Amino acid sequence: MHYNIKSILHSEGFSAKSESRNIYILLFDALKKAIIKHLLKDGIKLPPSRVLAKDLQISRSTVVKAYELLLLEKYIYSVKGSGYYVSSVKHKKNRFSFNTSLNAGKYPKISKRAKSFTKNIQIMKESEGGVAFRPGLPPLDIFPVKLWKNLSNSYWQTVSGSQLSYSNCFGLDHLRQSISEYLAIYRSIQCHPDQIIITTGSLHSLSLISDVLIDKKDTIIIENPTYPHAHFLFKSLKAKIIAAEIDEQGICINKIHCKDPKFIYTTPSNQYPSGVKMSLGRRLELLKWASLNNTLVIEDDYDHEVSNWENPISSVFSLDNENRTIYLGTFNKLLHPSIRVGYMMVPEFMKDSIRALYERSSRFVSPATQTVLSYFIKKDYLNKHLRNIIEVSMERKMFFMEQFENNFKKEIVINSHNMGLHLIGTLGSKINDLDLSKHLRSKGIIAHPYSNYFINDTKLNGLVMGYGSVNKKVIKETIYKMQRAYKSFLNFK
């Protein structure tokens, strides 16, 4: 059973030890109250009369009588050969009312920090939902689920009791070793496993870094446009945010004049969301500027493989001779978001503070997941999957662009130069991308408004669309559906 019926009935006053002769009436009343209060949800299957009678230590005929009364009053319905199910009670008058309003005088006040984060919770809600055409998702349908399952089964067959205890919050040694080898091969980064800290993803890494570095009104520099979740994290922490514009070579850092910024947040491999790859010269300029201004660089390398498979440029981290670059990577955008594994490398002076925060918050990423991922890398499965991702992503990108052009002609123009797992469609100045995005979402289509990625008043108008997570059939069907929704939006206006 999904519900502890016995506990629910007792909470509604039912007792099999009652001196009343009409126990079935007591059972009927308790079940009816539980249904009206939605303790027993609409559509839930009730236990068979024989099972419930045994659990409650009463006669089966008592349960049958109670069920018959519930059927009579339409609180439940029966399905021949299946059993009894709870009916919807929306049309019935609820005799039980609850005062859900909070009396502020009886509770402590919410902290200023919590209120600050609550203001920005909407950006998280807007990211929930389906996959077509949600940006930032890899080809989810080609992930080797059975292979991962076999690796997981192997882990649980051999795991010892001692491995189930608390582990190093910075991550298991063998996964850190595997990631170190992976970085050397795929990102030309030489690092020791002890430099690597395992997290649940880039946003988790940024949260830990921000807690260590940012005090209220501290200055930080971020690209414009930028990753909205990072922007709102920094904004919620009350940082003073300076916007650095993007040109065809990447962040324009030499145009920034500010005093003692804590860090510069950048996505050089594939600027998010514009898709600009930072040139080697600009990366060296960035490091020189950081050195002269005694600041740190956060290099979020979230999309390296997809955008740098051919003609890669050295990472900022590998070019840095002063150990002032914080490097972030993630497997969530490479394998699938539900894996919840990322990693970072930070300067030595930050490690003790990060450990203190980490151990008193989320503790660690599941050792089981870490071990399976380590197997996945060690056995060369990641290498094979990466090549599949690149091949499938490129096929889907070309197909998406072809279908989009066929349906939208020149009404929404796609920027084909973006190298990540999303494309940007430019809208005319008379169309509000926020309104269009909302309209598309009402039709089951996700396309993020480009203007949401900008942090000042100068915003570009467009749609950010991911193409990697759905197959060609879904791409074709959804673009056709999107074109019809777009026309209806224009007609409504």
PyMOL commands that set and color helices and strands:
alter all, ss='L'
color gray80, all
select helices_A, chain A and resi 5-11+23-36+49-56+60-72+104-106+112-119+122-125+140-142+145-158+161-164+173-186+193-195+202-213+228-236+253-255+280-292+304-307+316-319+337-339+348-359+367-378+381-408+433-442+450-453+472-492
alter helices_A, ss='H'
color red, helices_A
select strands_A, chain A and resi 76-79+83-86+196-199+219-224+240-247+250-251+263-266+296-300+325-330+342-345+413-415+422-426+448-449+462-466
alter strands_A, ss='S'
color yellow, strands_A
deselect
rebuild
show_as cartoon
